[in-house]
Amino acid sequence: MKLNTKADLAMGAFLCACLIPSLGMLILPEEPAAANQTLAQPPSLTTQDGSLNVQVLDEVTDYVQDHFALRQRLITANAALESAVFQTSAQDSVLLGREGWLFYRETVEDYLHTDPLTDRELFCAARTLALLTEYAQTRGASLTFTAAPNKASLYPQYLPYVGTPLEGADDIDRLIPLLEAQGVAYADLFAPFRREDQVLYHATDSHWTNWGAALAHDTLMDSLGGSDWSPWFTQSWHTENTHRGDLYEMLYPTGEMLEGEVVFNREFTFRHVRPIRSPEDQHIETENPGKAGNLLMFRDSFGNTLYPFMAEDFGHAVFSRSMPYQMALLEESGVDTVVIELVERNLNYLVESAPIFPAPERLLSGQPPQGAAAASITAADDGRLAGCIRLEGTLSGPIDVDSPIYIQLGALLYEASPAGTGGEGESPFTLYVPAGSALGDVRALYLLNGQVLEAGRTDFSHN
């Protein structure tokens, strides 16, 4: 066979191999997304209003990239190759640790203190939780906040070398004194987890094991002060190789490795009010006739394993993954206990995502002088809270680090949640006020050097 013929055949074979992923889309069944992946939607020639979609070619590219045949198997093979040969992760969000451990890369910033929350942001987080505590108390309920530790915070010995942490305390340690000052009940999970010699997190997952969830439950219930509950952490258990780590699945979508999971020999007695699809459900409701009390728990993915333990100790419980926190659930469920669980790496959510509840009224005597700060406020009838409209905006200019933000509507004064989105040098705020409020007379108030001042200029709009 002539040399050029062999080259042609080799080139033809190479081109055919390159076409398999694309042509395979027509005949092979599509593989589901792995872990937390969100795949591109099918492209459309037109937009919702019927006009030509000028982004259709980009959408086609994104769709083919996410849906080509054998995608997950090829991704897994490539990740295994990069890990074995180059000791690198094929997933930007997954970090290869020591002894087979995997970590969320974004948690390294918390560990190294390279992007800490500002003092103002920490105050705003504490103040927002204080406003939620006040709201719960006026409705006969208590509120407790807890933070699930980052895996890297508890087990840094399994991290690869990522650098030496900068001086300074972790954000959660800086937040705790502010919570105390604001009267927010806090259940500390870091201390009991660090006291344990046993590893309570999965090596290939970002979350705690069932044993870790049991310790979190015991710590929370002890903090809540109830007496009608029994600890789980010391119960007898066995392990079953059933757990597929979320980080492992992100890195190796078709990998088959399973980790051991703690299974308690004691059985749960609660039941779901409605069948659930998975522990990831946005809304889970449970009841246990043998127990008293009504719980509302706002939780994240750490609640997937925690919620059954909590459900066991309340006659009725609602577990919500809503973000922002929808406090109307408190009144709908007749709640007497509110728990907010949030993982350490997402403490910024308290600053960026304002909870949904009626802003509390405040009293002010006299007319404050004008300051240099300028306010920008927008009103919107977004339907998130019945009978209320949302006001959100920013203050630009110098204010005290620990300054609340007040909005005056005519003769009524409200305190805003110091949470929302804003640019550099801006202090965001959000509040829900009764529909029909005096929006024609809007003023923003704040503190500077301990003195109450009115924003020198207020730009107001109504969407």
TORLO-990690 format. One record per residue (C-alpha): x, y, z. Coordinates in steps of 0.02 Angstrom, whole numbers. Layout:
BEGIN
<node><u>X</u><v>Y</v><w>Z</w></node>
...
// end
This chain:
BEGIN
<node><u>0</u><v>0</v><w>0</w></node>
<node><u>68</u><v>168</v><w>-49</w></node>
<node><u>116</u><v>292</v><w>85</w></node>
<node><u>-10</u><v>423</v><w>30</w></node>
<node><u>-149</u><v>293</v><w>33</w></node>
<node><u>-108</u><v>247</v><w>212</w></node>
<node><u>-108</u><v>431</v><w>257</w></node>
<node><u>-277</u><v>455</v><w>176</w></node>
<node><u>-349</u><v>306</v><w>269</w></node>
<node><u>-279</u><v>369</v><w>434</w></node>
<node><u>-349</u><v>542</v><w>402</w></node>
<node><u>-518</u><v>468</v><w>357</w></node>
<node><u>-520</u><v>363</v><w>515</w></node>
<node><u>-475</u><v>516</v><w>619</w></node>
<node><u>-614</u><v>620</v><w>540</w></node>
<node><u>-740</u><v>481</v><w>568</w></node>
<node><u>-690</u><v>470</v><w>750</w></node>
<node><u>-711</u><v>658</v><w>767</w></node>
<node><u>-886</u><v>646</v><w>692</w></node>
<node><u>-946</u><v>510</v><w>811</w></node>
<node><u>-993</u><v>628</v><w>955</w></node>
<node><u>-1094</u><v>742</v><w>840</w></node>
<node><u>-1176</u><v>610</v><w>730</w></node>
<node><u>-1206</u><v>502</v><w>883</w></node>
<node><u>-1327</u><v>635</v><w>947</w></node>
<node><u>-1448</u><v>574</v><w>811</w></node>
<node><u>-1450</u><v>390</v><w>863</w></node>
<node><u>-1385</u><v>370</v><w>1041</w></node>
<node><u>-1492</u><v>410</v><w>1194</w></node>
<node><u>-1443</u><v>570</v><w>1283</w></node>
<node><u>-1348</u><v>552</v><w>1446</w></node>
<node><u>-1419</u><v>647</v><w>1596</w></node>
<node><u>-1326</u><v>790</v><w>1677</w></node>
<node><u>-1207</u><v>742</v><w>1815</w></node>
<node><u>-1208</u><v>814</v><w>1991</w></node>
<node><u>-1248</u><v>1001</v><w>1987</w></node>
<node><u>-1226</u><v>1025</v><w>1801</w></node>
<node><u>-1354</u><v>1128</v><w>1705</w></node>
<node><u>-1357</u><v>1085</v><w>1520</w></node>
<node><u>-1393</u><v>1209</v><w>1381</w></node>
<node><u>-1572</u><v>1213</v><w>1317</w></node>
<node><u>-1612</u><v>1175</v><w>1132</w></node>
<node><u>-1581</u><v>1327</v><w>1021</w></node>
<node><u>-1726</u><v>1424</v><w>945</w></node>
<node><u>-1735</u><v>1525</v><w>785</w></node>
<node><u>-1850</u><v>1653</v><w>866</w></node>
<node><u>-1862</u><v>1740</v><w>1034</w></node>
<node><u>-2015</u><v>1743</v><w>1147</w></node>
<node><u>-2084</u><v>1896</v><w>1057</w></node>
<node><u>-2069</u><v>1811</v><w>887</w></node>
<node><u>-1919</u><v>1908</v><w>823</w></node>
<node><u>-1765</u><v>1827</v><w>748</w></node>
<node><u>-1646</u><v>1757</v><w>877</w></node>
<node><u>-1478</u><v>1833</v><w>832</w></node>
<node><u>-1392</u><v>1721</v><w>961</w></node>
<node><u>-1451</u><v>1559</v><w>881</w></node>
<node><u>-1278</u><v>1507</v><w>818</w></node>
<node><u>-1202</u><v>1532</v><w>991</w></node>
<node><u>-1346</u><v>1431</v><w>1064</w></node>
<node><u>-1316</u><v>1291</v><w>939</w></node>
<node><u>-1132</u><v>1286</v><w>989</w></node>
<node><u>-1176</u><v>1281</v><w>1175</w></node>
<node><u>-1307</u><v>1146</v><w>1146</w></node>
<node><u>-1192</u><v>1032</v><w>1047</w></node>
<node><u>-1054</u><v>1059</v><w>1175</w></node>
<node><u>-1169</u><v>1001</v><w>1315</w></node>
<node><u>-1260</u><v>861</v><w>1223</w></node>
<node><u>-1139</u><v>774</v><w>1106</w></node>
<node><u>-1142</u><v>584</v><w>1109</w></node>
<node><u>-1038</u><v>494</v><w>1242</w></node>
<node><u>-1005</u><v>663</v><w>1323</w></node>
<node><u>-1005</u><v>602</v><w>1502</w></node>
<node><u>-894</u><v>453</v><w>1463</w></node>
<node><u>-768</u><v>560</v><w>1370</w></node>
<node><u>-768</u><v>688</v><w>1511</w></node>
<node><u>-737</u><v>549</v><w>1638</w></node>
<node><u>-595</u><v>475</v><w>1535</w></node>
<node><u>-513</u><v>645</v><w>1514</w></node>
<node><u>-529</u><v>686</v><w>1700</w></node>
<node><u>-454</u><v>518</v><w>1748</w></node>
<node><u>-309</u><v>547</v><w>1629</w></node>
<node><u>-272</u><v>723</v><w>1692</w></node>
<node><u>-282</u><v>665</v><w>1873</w></node>
<node><u>-169</u><v>514</v><w>1849</w></node>
<node><u>-39</u><v>591</v><w>1735</w></node>
<node><u>-35</u><v>776</v><w>1778</w></node>
<node><u>-112</u><v>776</v><w>1954</w></node>
<node><u>-232</u><v>912</v><w>1900</w></node>
<node><u>-421</u><v>926</v><w>1902</w></node>
<node><u>-517</u><v>934</v><w>1739</w></node>
<node><u>-656</u><v>1030</v><w>1831</w></node>
<node><u>-618</u><v>1209</v><w>1879</w></node>
<node><u>-736</u><v>1198</v><w>2028</w></node>
<node><u>-659</u><v>1037</v><w>2099</w></node>
<node><u>-490</u><v>1032</v><w>2185</w></node>
<node><u>-388</u><v>871</v><w>2201</w></node>
<node><u>-336</u><v>845</v><w>2380</w></node>
<node><u>-223</u><v>722</v><w>2469</w></node>
<node><u>-265</u><v>537</v><w>2490</w></node>
<node><u>-407</u><v>544</v><w>2363</w></node>
<node><u>-499</u><v>689</v><w>2445</w></node>
<node><u>-592</u><v>817</v><w>2339</w></node>
<node><u>-638</u><v>996</v><w>2385</w></node>
<node><u>-740</u><v>1139</v><w>2315</w></node>
<node><u>-611</u><v>1258</v><w>2247</w></node>
<node><u>-712</u><v>1411</v><w>2301</w></node>
<node><u>-690</u><v>1363</v><w>2485</w></node>
<node><u>-502</u><v>1391</v><w>2470</w></node>
<node><u>-532</u><v>1579</v><w>2477</w></node>
<node><u>-615</u><v>1560</v><w>2647</w></node>
<node><u>-470</u><v>1452</v><w>2706</w></node>
<node><u>-337</u><v>1574</v><w>2645</w></node>
<node><u>-434</u><v>1733</v><w>2695</w></node>
<node><u>-402</u><v>1805</v><w>2521</w></node>
<node><u>-577</u><v>1875</v><w>2493</w></node>
<node><u>-653</u><v>1909</v><w>2665</w></node>
<node><u>-817</u><v>1997</v><w>2692</w></node>
<node><u>-797</u><v>2179</v><w>2739</w></node>
<node><u>-840</u><v>2242</v><w>2912</w></node>
<node><u>-992</u><v>2327</v><w>2838</w></node>
<node><u>-1049</u><v>2166</v><w>2754</w></node>
<node><u>-1032</u><v>2069</v><w>2915</w></node>
<node><u>-1134</u><v>2198</v><w>3009</w></node>
<node><u>-1267</u><v>2192</v><w>2874</w></node>
<node><u>-1276</u><v>2002</v><w>2888</w></node>
<node><u>-1297</u><v>2013</v><w>3076</w></node>
<node><u>-1423</u><v>2154</v><w>3065</w></node>
<node><u>-1529</u><v>2062</v><w>2938</w></node>
<node><u>-1534</u><v>1909</v><w>3051</w></node>
<node><u>-1580</u><v>2023</v><w>3197</w></node>
<node><u>-1728</u><v>2091</v><w>3098</w></node>
<node><u>-1784</u><v>1913</v><w>3060</w></node>
<node><u>-1766</u><v>1870</v><w>3245</w></node>
<node><u>-1875</u><v>2019</v><w>3290</w></node>
<node><u>-2004</u><v>1968</v><w>3160</w></node>
<node><u>-2010</u><v>1790</v><w>3226</w></node>
<node><u>-2024</u><v>1846</v><w>3407</w></node>
<node><u>-2170</u><v>1962</v><w>3371</w></node>
<node><u>-2260</u><v>1808</v><w>3306</w></node>
<node><u>-2220</u><v>1699</v><w>3455</w></node>
<node><u>-2073</u><v>1604</v><w>3381</w></node>
<node><u>-1887</u><v>1593</v><w>3418</w></node>
<node><u>-1752</u><v>1601</v><w>3285</w></node>
<node><u>-1581</u><v>1518</v><w>3285</w></node>
<node><u>-1446</u><v>1535</v><w>3153</w></node>
<node><u>-1313</u><v>1405</v><w>3119</w></node>
<node><u>-1174</u><v>1387</v><w>2991</w></node>
<node><u>-1118</u><v>1220</v><w>2920</w></node>
<node><u>-927</u><v>1218</v><w>2915</w></node>
<node><u>-835</u><v>1211</v><w>2750</w></node>
<node><u>-749</u><v>1045</v><w>2727</w></node>
<node><u>-583</u><v>1137</v><w>2705</w></node>
<node><u>-607</u><v>1225</v><w>2872</w></node>
<node><u>-617</u><v>1060</v><w>2966</w></node>
<node><u>-495</u><v>952</v><w>2869</w></node>
<node><u>-359</u><v>1065</v><w>2796</w></node>
<node><u>-233</u><v>922</v><w>2814</w></node>
<node><u>-313</u><v>842</v><w>2660</w></node>
<node><u>-297</u><v>999</v><w>2552</w></node>
<node><u>-157</u><v>1007</v><w>2424</w></node>
<node><u>-35</u><v>1147</v><w>2451</w></node>
<node><u>-134</u><v>1305</v><w>2412</w></node>
<node><u>-32</u><v>1431</v><w>2508</w></node>
<node><u>-21</u><v>1495</v><w>2686</w></node>
<node><u>-178</u><v>1575</v><w>2758</w></node>
<node><u>-164</u><v>1763</v><w>2778</w></node>
<node><u>-175</u><v>1837</v><w>2951</w></node>
<node><u>-349</u><v>1869</v><w>3017</w></node>
<node><u>-499</u><v>1771</v><w>3077</w></node>
<node><u>-622</u><v>1673</v><w>2973</w></node>
<node><u>-780</u><v>1766</v><w>2921</w></node>
<node><u>-887</u><v>1658</v><w>3035</w></node>
<node><u>-775</u><v>1699</v><w>3185</w></node>
<node><u>-789</u><v>1884</v><w>3144</w></node>
<node><u>-978</u><v>1868</v><w>3126</w></node>
<node><u>-1012</u><v>1782</v><w>3293</w></node>
<node><u>-980</u><v>1934</v><w>3406</w></node>
<node><u>-1093</u><v>2039</v><w>3294</w></node>
<node><u>-1231</u><v>1910</v><w>3311</w></node>
<node><u>-1214</u><v>1916</v><w>3499</w></node>
<node><u>-1221</u><v>2106</v><w>3498</w></node>
<node><u>-1377</u><v>2102</v><w>3389</w></node>
<node><u>-1465</u><v>1973</v><w>3499</w></node>
<node><u>-1463</u><v>1834</v><w>3369</w></node>
<node><u>-1459</u><v>1657</v><w>3439</w></node>
<node><u>-1315</u><v>1560</v><w>3360</w></node>
<node><u>-1283</u><v>1372</v><w>3367</w></node>
<node><u>-1097</u><v>1339</v><w>3346</w></node>
<node><u>-1061</u><v>1182</v><w>3243</w></node>
<node><u>-875</u><v>1215</v><w>3221</w></node>
<node><u>-822</u><v>1177</v><w>3401</w></node>
<node><u>-907</u><v>1006</v><w>3417</w></node>
<node><u>-849</u><v>952</v><w>3243</w></node>
<node><u>-669</u><v>1002</v><w>3281</w></node>
<node><u>-673</u><v>906</v><w>3446</w></node>
<node><u>-711</u><v>743</v><w>3356</w></node>
<node><u>-564</u><v>634</v><w>3305</w></node>
<node><u>-672</u><v>542</v><w>3179</w></node>
<node><u>-694</u><v>614</v><w>3004</w></node>
<node><u>-873</u><v>672</v><w>2984</w></node>
<node><u>-868</u><v>729</v><w>2802</w></node>
<node><u>-859</u><v>625</v><w>2644</w></node>
<node><u>-690</u><v>620</v><w>2557</w></node>
<node><u>-767</u><v>642</v><w>2383</w></node>
<node><u>-915</u><v>751</v><w>2432</w></node>
<node><u>-931</u><v>929</v><w>2494</w></node>
<node><u>-1051</u><v>879</v><w>2634</w></node>
<node><u>-1051</u><v>793</v><w>2800</w></node>
<node><u>-1093</u><v>610</v><w>2822</w></node>
<node><u>-1250</u><v>550</v><w>2909</w></node>
<node><u>-1144</u><v>541</v><w>3065</w></node>
<node><u>-1098</u><v>723</v><w>3043</w></node>
<node><u>-1281</u><v>766</v><w>3015</w></node>
<node><u>-1322</u><v>676</v><w>3178</w></node>
<node><u>-1195</u><v>782</v><w>3272</w></node>
<node><u>-1265</u><v>940</v><w>3192</w></node>
<node><u>-1439</u><v>886</v><w>3248</w></node>
<node><u>-1385</u><v>853</v><w>3427</w></node>
<node><u>-1295</u><v>1021</v><w>3436</w></node>
<node><u>-1444</u><v>1114</v><w>3365</w></node>
<node><u>-1571</u><v>1032</v><w>3478</w></node>
<node><u>-1462</u><v>1065</v><w>3630</w></node>
<node><u>-1450</u><v>1247</v><w>3577</w></node>
<node><u>-1638</u><v>1260</v><w>3556</w></node>
<node><u>-1659</u><v>1205</v><w>3735</w></node>
<node><u>-1794</u><v>1075</v><w>3710</w></node>
<node><u>-1807</u><v>922</v><w>3821</w></node>
<node><u>-1913</u><v>804</v><w>3716</w></node>
<node><u>-1775</u><v>737</v><w>3605</w></node>
<node><u>-1640</u><v>605</v><w>3611</w></node>
<node><u>-1465</u><v>613</v><w>3536</w></node>
<node><u>-1421</u><v>522</v><w>3376</w></node>
<node><u>-1232</u><v>541</v><w>3371</w></node>
<node><u>-1205</u><v>407</v><w>3503</w></node>
<node><u>-1330</u><v>284</v><w>3430</w></node>
<node><u>-1268</u><v>120</v><w>3356</w></node>
<node><u>-1237</u><v>118</v><w>3170</w></node>
<node><u>-1159</u><v>22</v><w>3026</w></node>
<node><u>-1090</u><v>75</v><w>2858</w></node>
<node><u>-1150</u><v>36</v><w>2683</w></node>
<node><u>-1056</u><v>78</v><w>2522</w></node>
<node><u>-1198</u><v>177</v><w>2445</w></node>
<node><u>-1140</u><v>358</v><w>2436</w></node>
<node><u>-1089</u><v>439</v><w>2273</w></node>
<node><u>-997</u><v>601</v><w>2310</w></node>
<node><u>-1057</u><v>758</v><w>2223</w></node>
<node><u>-879</u><v>818</v><w>2188</w></node>
<node><u>-831</u><v>646</v><w>2123</w></node>
<node><u>-982</u><v>646</v><w>2007</w></node>
<node><u>-939</u><v>820</v><w>1944</w></node>
<node><u>-763</u><v>762</v><w>1903</w></node>
<node><u>-804</u><v>585</v><w>1843</w></node>
<node><u>-986</u><v>586</v><w>1780</w></node>
<node><u>-988</u><v>400</v><w>1736</w></node>
<node><u>-871</u><v>343</v><w>1875</w></node>
<node><u>-935</u><v>201</v><w>1982</w></node>
<node><u>-843</u><v>227</v><w>2147</w></node>
<node><u>-953</u><v>232</v><w>2303</w></node>
<node><u>-907</u><v>287</v><w>2479</w></node>
<node><u>-962</u><v>211</v><w>2641</w></node>
<node><u>-1110</u><v>297</v><w>2724</w></node>
<node><u>-1163</u><v>285</v><w>2906</w></node>
<node><u>-1333</u><v>203</v><w>2929</w></node>
<node><u>-1408</u><v>211</v><w>3103</w></node>
<node><u>-1488</u><v>55</v><w>3173</w></node>
<node><u>-1623</u><v>160</v><w>3254</w></node>
<node><u>-1768</u><v>196</v><w>3136</w></node>
<node><u>-1854</u><v>362</v><w>3104</w></node>
<node><u>-2036</u><v>377</v><w>3155</w></node>
<node><u>-2087</u><v>538</v><w>3066</w></node>
<node><u>-2180</u><v>536</v><w>2901</w></node>
<node><u>-2189</u><v>654</v><w>2752</w></node>
<node><u>-2352</u><v>747</v><w>2734</w></node>
<node><u>-2331</u><v>734</v><w>2545</w></node>
<node><u>-2217</u><v>616</v><w>2450</w></node>
<node><u>-2050</u><v>693</v><w>2403</w></node>
<node><u>-1950</u><v>667</v><w>2245</w></node>
<node><u>-1782</u><v>683</v><w>2335</w></node>
<node><u>-1702</u><v>770</v><w>2484</w></node>
<node><u>-1661</u><v>911</v><w>2361</w></node>
<node><u>-1844</u><v>964</v><w>2354</w></node>
<node><u>-1875</u><v>1149</v><w>2382</w></node>
<node><u>-2014</u><v>1114</v><w>2507</w></node>
<node><u>-2025</u><v>965</v><w>2623</w></node>
<node><u>-2159</u><v>947</v><w>2756</w></node>
<node><u>-2160</u><v>815</v><w>2892</w></node>
<node><u>-2258</u><v>766</v><w>3045</w></node>
<node><u>-2227</u><v>656</v><w>3197</w></node>
<node><u>-2381</u><v>627</v><w>3306</w></node>
<node><u>-2271</u><v>575</v><w>3451</w></node>
<node><u>-2189</u><v>745</v><w>3464</w></node>
<node><u>-2241</u><v>925</v><w>3497</w></node>
<node><u>-2186</u><v>1090</v><w>3422</w></node>
<node><u>-2187</u><v>1167</v><w>3248</w></node>
<node><u>-2022</u><v>1196</v><w>3157</w></node>
<node><u>-1982</u><v>1304</v><w>3006</w></node>
<node><u>-1806</u><v>1272</v><w>2943</w></node>
<node><u>-1725</u><v>1366</v><w>2801</w></node>
<node><u>-1586</u><v>1255</v><w>2741</w></node>
<node><u>-1466</u><v>1223</v><w>2597</w></node>
<node><u>-1396</u><v>1060</v><w>2529</w></node>
<node><u>-1323</u><v>1016</v><w>2700</w></node>
<node><u>-1503</u><v>995</v><w>2753</w></node>
<node><u>-1524</u><v>847</v><w>2635</w></node>
<node><u>-1459</u><v>732</v><w>2771</w></node>
<node><u>-1498</u><v>844</v><w>2920</w></node>
<node><u>-1684</u><v>866</v><w>2894</w></node>
<node><u>-1737</u><v>686</v><w>2941</w></node>
<node><u>-1653</u><v>704</v><w>3111</w></node>
<node><u>-1739</u><v>871</v><w>3142</w></node>
<node><u>-1907</u><v>805</v><w>3080</w></node>
<node><u>-1898</u><v>667</v><w>3209</w></node>
<node><u>-1912</u><v>791</v><w>3353</w></node>
<node><u>-2057</u><v>902</v><w>3299</w></node>
<node><u>-2241</u><v>868</v><w>3282</w></node>
<node><u>-2242</u><v>969</v><w>3121</w></node>
<node><u>-2096</u><v>1034</v><w>3020</w></node>
<node><u>-2070</u><v>1129</v><w>2858</w></node>
<node><u>-1900</u><v>1127</v><w>2773</w></node>
<node><u>-1877</u><v>1261</v><w>2641</w></node>
<node><u>-1736</u><v>1291</v><w>2518</w></node>
<node><u>-1811</u><v>1458</v><w>2465</w></node>
<node><u>-1684</u><v>1595</v><w>2437</w></node>
<node><u>-1719</u><v>1733</v><w>2479</w></node>
<node><u>-1800</u><v>1673</v><w>2640</w></node>
<node><u>-1990</u><v>1684</v><w>2627</w></node>
<node><u>-2044</u><v>1725</v><w>2804</w></node>
<node><u>-2228</u><v>1711</v><w>2760</w></node>
<node><u>-2203</u><v>1524</v><w>2788</w></node>
<node><u>-2190</u><v>1564</v><w>2974</w></node>
<node><u>-2369</u><v>1624</v><w>2984</w></node>
<node><u>-2438</u><v>1493</v><w>2865</w></node>
<node><u>-2371</u><v>1350</v><w>2970</w></node>
<node><u>-2404</u><v>1413</v><w>3147</w></node>
<node><u>-2219</u><v>1398</v><w>3185</w></node>
<node><u>-2143</u><v>1414</v><w>3359</w></node>
<node><u>-1962</u><v>1375</v><w>3310</w></node>
<node><u>-1864</u><v>1445</v><w>3162</w></node>
<node><u>-1691</u><v>1381</v><w>3114</w></node>
<node><u>-1583</u><v>1455</v><w>2975</w></node>
<node><u>-1443</u><v>1340</v><w>2916</w></node>
<node><u>-1317</u><v>1407</v><w>2790</w></node>
<node><u>-1148</u><v>1337</v><w>2739</w></node>
<node><u>-996</u><v>1441</v><w>2784</w></node>
<node><u>-946</u><v>1473</v><w>2603</w></node>
<node><u>-1113</u><v>1558</v><w>2569</w></node>
<node><u>-1119</u><v>1683</v><w>2713</w></node>
<node><u>-1122</u><v>1818</v><w>2579</w></node>
<node><u>-1301</u><v>1764</v><w>2539</w></node>
<node><u>-1355</u><v>1854</v><w>2698</w></node>
<node><u>-1289</u><v>2015</v><w>2623</w></node>
<node><u>-1343</u><v>1992</v><w>2442</w></node>
<node><u>-1513</u><v>1908</v><w>2456</w></node>
<node><u>-1637</u><v>2010</v><w>2559</w></node>
<node><u>-1769</u><v>1905</v><w>2651</w></node>
<node><u>-1952</u><v>1932</v><w>2613</w></node>
<node><u>-2051</u><v>1999</v><w>2762</w></node>
<node><u>-2139</u><v>2162</v><w>2810</w></node>
<node><u>-2016</u><v>2297</v><w>2863</w></node>
<node><u>-2032</u><v>2344</v><w>3046</w></node>
<node><u>-2092</u><v>2518</v><w>3090</w></node>
<node><u>-1979</u><v>2633</v><w>3189</w></node>
<node><u>-2002</u><v>2798</v><w>3282</w></node>
<node><u>-1902</u><v>2956</v><w>3252</w></node>
<node><u>-1918</u><v>3121</v><w>3342</w></node>
<node><u>-1868</u><v>3282</v><w>3256</w></node>
<node><u>-1804</u><v>3314</v><w>3081</w></node>
<node><u>-1625</u><v>3251</v><w>3052</w></node>
<node><u>-1503</u><v>3362</v><w>2958</w></node>
<node><u>-1451</u><v>3320</v><w>2781</w></node>
<node><u>-1291</u><v>3224</v><w>2749</w></node>
<node><u>-1181</u><v>3198</v><w>2597</w></node>
<node><u>-1246</u><v>3024</v><w>2552</w></node>
<node><u>-1362</u><v>3005</v><w>2402</w></node>
<node><u>-1501</u><v>2876</v><w>2391</w></node>
<node><u>-1570</u><v>2786</v><w>2240</w></node>
<node><u>-1734</u><v>2693</v><w>2271</w></node>
<node><u>-1845</u><v>2590</v><w>2156</w></node>
<node><u>-2020</u><v>2527</v><w>2199</w></node>
<node><u>-2088</u><v>2368</v><w>2120</w></node>
<node><u>-2251</u><v>2273</v><w>2136</w></node>
<node><u>-2166</u><v>2103</v><w>2123</w></node>
<node><u>-2303</u><v>1999</v><w>2206</w></node>
<node><u>-2181</u><v>1912</v><w>2323</w></node>
<node><u>-2272</u><v>1970</v><w>2480</w></node>
<node><u>-2460</u><v>1991</v><w>2477</w></node>
<node><u>-2517</u><v>2168</v><w>2513</w></node>
<node><u>-2341</u><v>2240</v><w>2501</w></node>
<node><u>-2227</u><v>2320</v><w>2375</w></node>
<node><u>-2039</u><v>2304</v><w>2372</w></node>
<node><u>-1923</u><v>2452</v><w>2389</w></node>
<node><u>-1741</u><v>2423</v><w>2350</w></node>
<node><u>-1596</u><v>2538</v><w>2323</w></node>
<node><u>-1426</u><v>2598</v><w>2377</w></node>
<node><u>-1345</u><v>2735</v><w>2480</w></node>
<node><u>-1189</u><v>2810</v><w>2403</w></node>
<node><u>-1073</u><v>2903</v><w>2518</w></node>
<node><u>-997</u><v>2887</v><w>2691</w></node>
<node><u>-1101</u><v>2798</v><w>2824</w></node>
<node><u>-1055</u><v>2712</v><w>2987</w></node>
<node><u>-1000</u><v>2531</v><w>2971</w></node>
<node><u>-1138</u><v>2483</v><w>3094</w></node>
<node><u>-1271</u><v>2600</v><w>3025</w></node>
<node><u>-1448</u><v>2535</v><w>3000</w></node>
<node><u>-1541</u><v>2608</v><w>2851</w></node>
<node><u>-1713</u><v>2685</v><w>2871</w></node>
<node><u>-1840</u><v>2736</v><w>2740</w></node>
<node><u>-1969</u><v>2869</v><w>2782</w></node>
<node><u>-2132</u><v>2865</v><w>2684</w></node>
<node><u>-2234</u><v>3017</v><w>2732</w></node>
<node><u>-2260</u><v>3008</v><w>2920</w></node>
<node><u>-2206</u><v>2825</v><w>2935</w></node>
<node><u>-2028</u><v>2765</v><w>2961</w></node>
<node><u>-1969</u><v>2588</v><w>2920</w></node>
<node><u>-1804</u><v>2498</v><w>2945</w></node>
<node><u>-1739</u><v>2413</v><w>2789</w></node>
<node><u>-1642</u><v>2252</v><w>2778</w></node>
<node><u>-1463</u><v>2308</v><w>2737</w></node>
<node><u>-1455</u><v>2177</v><w>2600</w></node>
<node><u>-1462</u><v>2180</v><w>2411</w></node>
<node><u>-1348</u><v>2217</v><w>2266</w></node>
<node><u>-1242</u><v>2372</v><w>2246</w></node>
<node><u>-1080</u><v>2433</v><w>2172</w></node>
<node><u>-918</u><v>2481</v><w>2256</w></node>
<node><u>-945</u><v>2615</v><w>2387</w></node>
<node><u>-1132</u><v>2585</v><w>2392</w></node>
<node><u>-1236</u><v>2518</v><w>2536</w></node>
<node><u>-1384</u><v>2417</v><w>2471</w></node>
<node><u>-1550</u><v>2396</v><w>2559</w></node>
<node><u>-1719</u><v>2312</v><w>2532</w></node>
<node><u>-1886</u><v>2325</v><w>2620</w></node>
<node><u>-2067</u><v>2275</v><w>2596</w></node>
<node><u>-2197</u><v>2406</v><w>2642</w></node>
<node><u>-2387</u><v>2407</v><w>2634</w></node>
<node><u>-2461</u><v>2438</v><w>2463</w></node>
<node><u>-2532</u><v>2614</v><w>2458</w></node>
<node><u>-2389</u><v>2688</v><w>2559</w></node>
<node><u>-2347</u><v>2871</v><w>2531</w></node>
<node><u>-2222</u><v>2843</v><w>2391</w></node>
<node><u>-2231</u><v>3026</v><w>2342</w></node>
<node><u>-2132</u><v>3074</v><w>2497</w></node>
<node><u>-1983</u><v>2956</v><w>2510</w></node>
<node><u>-1827</u><v>2992</v><w>2612</w></node>
<node><u>-1679</u><v>2885</v><w>2665</w></node>
<node><u>-1597</u><v>2901</v><w>2837</w></node>
<node><u>-1433</u><v>2831</v><w>2902</w></node>
<node><u>-1300</u><v>2855</v><w>3035</w></node>
<node><u>-1134</u><v>2943</v><w>3017</w></node>
<node><u>-1023</u><v>2964</v><w>3170</w></node>
<node><u>-1171</u><v>2906</v><w>3271</w></node>
<node><u>-1285</u><v>3046</v><w>3210</w></node>
<node><u>-1446</u><v>3016</v><w>3112</w></node>
<node><u>-1438</u><v>3102</v><w>2943</w></node>
<node><u>-1553</u><v>3116</v><w>2794</w></node>
<node><u>-1485</u><v>3077</v><w>2621</w></node>
<node><u>-1446</u><v>3240</v><w>2534</w></node>
<node><u>-1523</u><v>3178</v><w>2372</w></node>
<node><u>-1650</u><v>3040</v><w>2341</w></node>
<node><u>-1686</u><v>2976</v><w>2165</w></node>
<node><u>-1848</u><v>2877</v><w>2164</w></node>
<node><u>-1931</u><v>2774</v><w>2027</w></node>
<node><u>-2078</u><v>2653</v><w>2020</w></node>
<node><u>-2073</u><v>2506</v><w>1901</w></node>
// end
